Amino acid sequence: MRHLLTTDGLDLADATAVLDTADELKRTLLGREVRKLPTLRGRTVITMFYESSTRTRVSFELAGKWMSADVVNVSAGGSSVGKGESLRDTALTLAAAGADCVIVRHPASGAAHRLAGWLAEAGTSVVNAGDGTHQHPTQALLDAATLRERLGDLAGRRIAIVGDVLHSRVARSNVHLLATLGAEVVLVAPPTLLPAGVAGWPVTVSHELDAELPAVDAVMMLRVQAERMHGSYFPSAREYSISYGLSEARLRLLPEHAVVLHPGPMLRGMEIASAVADAPQAAITEQVRNGVHVRMAVLYHLLAGEEEGRGS
Ligand code: CP
């Protein structure tokens, strides 16, 4: 793997290799007092976050540090971006300073692809940590890792992705990855929060959450992305919640084995009832925990090379 920009770029073998590596790293680190492997010693990882983040940023930083890479964090606010420096010049500057891998989050869809093009000559790997409404591949990988832990093989499993699909890079990345892993995806959303091109996606579409819940193995609730909305997509937060929120009553419609996911940050009380977010069926904390191991696995596949061991 040279870059990780989208989940469409991952075939079944690539995706399974990353997920298996994440499992192995998790097992290796389990119960250790010192979570440190030598695998990426001498490698430099730079994160560039042009949008706010808690989970993705922290877990990439930990992933690099737990593998002994040198990790540097750059945010738009504290960098020369504030003086008007372009994304291209910022990226070339970080590559010149010695970055082996740049991890980028940016509000513009396609920003990570552009970066990969600009950094081709430098040989720097690029990881997309979320670009606009386009893709968030490591989120989909950590979701798949969490679902595999709870459900086993995902082939033939039915997963509902619920809510603001229109603005969700998490939904787009999950649709492709889950299809690659052999799962069936049903998107459940109001017509106003579905993209125009959804007919070409490997999914079925429903507007009725209650009708879908009894037949799914997992339900992935999406954040309503008010910051990307320039208009009115539903009458009110209360009406959205009545139709598409995962309430305690709806939790009871799910099969006993079903898993509840949310990528975070959650709007408790709107997308998901607080009691549901904290229920045993919810794997939201596990998603965050698995995010570190998945991001370690991604860095390993990008930077360690086939000949390297995973450390001991
Ligand atoms: N899920 C996710 O990307 O969360 P952050 O925005 O906190 O990184």
Residues whose N, C-alpha, C, O or C-beta is under 5 A from the ligand:
A	BS01	CP	S52 S53 T54 R55 T56 R57 P263 G264 P265
